[in-house]
Amino acid sequence: MTPVTSSMSRSGSDLLWVPLKKTSDIDVSKPLRNLIASTYSSSDAPIQMGDKLKEFQKLRQGAIRTSERGEAAAQAIAK
């Protein structure tokens, strides 16, 4: 089996380039609610998760908007 080498290996550093992927703003609350309810809930004890899913959706939307603004936004997330 022949090892895979990059064109950069001769200079002493091996790098793997991965293209950036853009995400879209979608509502993940309903699919997550259905998955959690079908997996962990019963008719006797339904799981209350509305507030946590809203918080998750809000954080996700903030991350999407921030990622679109560039380096300054990335530094704001890191803080």
Rosetta constraint file for C-alpha pairs under 8 A:
AtomPair CA 5 CA 9 HARMONIC 6.62 0.50
AtomPair CA 6 CA 14 HARMONIC 6.55 0.50
AtomPair CA 6 CA 15 HARMONIC 7.51 0.50
AtomPair CA 8 CA 12 HARMONIC 6.95 0.50
AtomPair CA 8 CA 13 HARMONIC 5.99 0.50
AtomPair CA 8 CA 14 HARMONIC 5.64 0.50
AtomPair CA 8 CA 15 HARMONIC 6.99 0.50
AtomPair CA 9 CA 13 HARMONIC 5.55 0.50
AtomPair CA 9 CA 14 HARMONIC 5.25 0.50
AtomPair CA 23 CA 64 HARMONIC 6.94 0.50
AtomPair CA 24 CA 64 HARMONIC 7.52 0.50
AtomPair CA 25 CA 61 HARMONIC 6.59 0.50
AtomPair CA 25 CA 64 HARMONIC 7.10 0.50
AtomPair CA 27 CA 57 HARMONIC 7.09 0.50
AtomPair CA 28 CA 32 HARMONIC 6.12 0.50
AtomPair CA 28 CA 57 HARMONIC 6.80 0.50
AtomPair CA 29 CA 33 HARMONIC 5.91 0.50
AtomPair CA 29 CA 53 HARMONIC 5.69 0.50
AtomPair CA 29 CA 54 HARMONIC 6.99 0.50
AtomPair CA 29 CA 57 HARMONIC 6.55 0.50
AtomPair CA 30 CA 34 HARMONIC 6.17 0.50
AtomPair CA 31 CA 35 HARMONIC 6.15 0.50
AtomPair CA 32 CA 36 HARMONIC 6.04 0.50
AtomPair CA 32 CA 53 HARMONIC 7.86 0.50
AtomPair CA 33 CA 37 HARMONIC 5.94 0.50
AtomPair CA 33 CA 49 HARMONIC 7.50 0.50
AtomPair CA 33 CA 53 HARMONIC 7.56 0.50
AtomPair CA 34 CA 38 HARMONIC 5.98 0.50
AtomPair CA 35 CA 39 HARMONIC 6.07 0.50
AtomPair CA 36 CA 40 HARMONIC 5.67 0.50
AtomPair CA 36 CA 41 HARMONIC 7.06 0.50
AtomPair CA 37 CA 41 HARMONIC 4.74 0.50
AtomPair CA 37 CA 42 HARMONIC 7.66 0.50
AtomPair CA 37 CA 46 HARMONIC 7.47 0.50
AtomPair CA 37 CA 47 HARMONIC 6.87 0.50
AtomPair CA 40 CA 47 HARMONIC 7.60 0.50
AtomPair CA 41 CA 45 HARMONIC 6.42 0.50
AtomPair CA 41 CA 46 HARMONIC 5.10 0.50
AtomPair CA 41 CA 47 HARMONIC 5.61 0.50
AtomPair CA 42 CA 46 HARMONIC 5.59 0.50
AtomPair CA 49 CA 53 HARMONIC 6.12 0.50
AtomPair CA 50 CA 54 HARMONIC 6.21 0.50
AtomPair CA 51 CA 55 HARMONIC 6.21 0.50
AtomPair CA 52 CA 56 HARMONIC 6.14 0.50
AtomPair CA 53 CA 57 HARMONIC 6.10 0.50
AtomPair CA 54 CA 58 HARMONIC 6.14 0.50
AtomPair CA 55 CA 59 HARMONIC 6.22 0.50
AtomPair CA 56 CA 60 HARMONIC 6.13 0.50
AtomPair CA 57 CA 61 HARMONIC 6.14 0.50
AtomPair CA 58 CA 62 HARMONIC 6.22 0.50
AtomPair CA 59 CA 63 HARMONIC 6.23 0.50
AtomPair CA 60 CA 64 HARMONIC 6.24 0.50
AtomPair CA 61 CA 65 HARMONIC 6.20 0.50
AtomPair CA 62 CA 66 HARMONIC 6.00 0.50
AtomPair CA 63 CA 67 HARMONIC 6.02 0.50
AtomPair CA 63 CA 77 HARMONIC 7.83 0.50
AtomPair CA 64 CA 68 HARMONIC 6.56 0.50
AtomPair CA 65 CA 69 HARMONIC 6.93 0.50
AtomPair CA 66 CA 70 HARMONIC 7.36 0.50
AtomPair CA 66 CA 73 HARMONIC 5.19 0.50
AtomPair CA 66 CA 74 HARMONIC 6.91 0.50
AtomPair CA 66 CA 77 HARMONIC 7.77 0.50
AtomPair CA 67 CA 73 HARMONIC 6.51 0.50
AtomPair CA 67 CA 74 HARMONIC 6.59 0.50
AtomPair CA 69 CA 73 HARMONIC 5.74 0.50
AtomPair CA 70 CA 74 HARMONIC 6.43 0.50
AtomPair CA 71 CA 75 HARMONIC 6.35 0.50
AtomPair CA 72 CA 76 HARMONIC 6.40 0.50
AtomPair CA 73 CA 77 HARMONIC 6.40 0.50
AtomPair CA 74 CA 78 HARMONIC 6.35 0.50
AtomPair CA 75 CA 79 HARMONIC 6.54 0.50
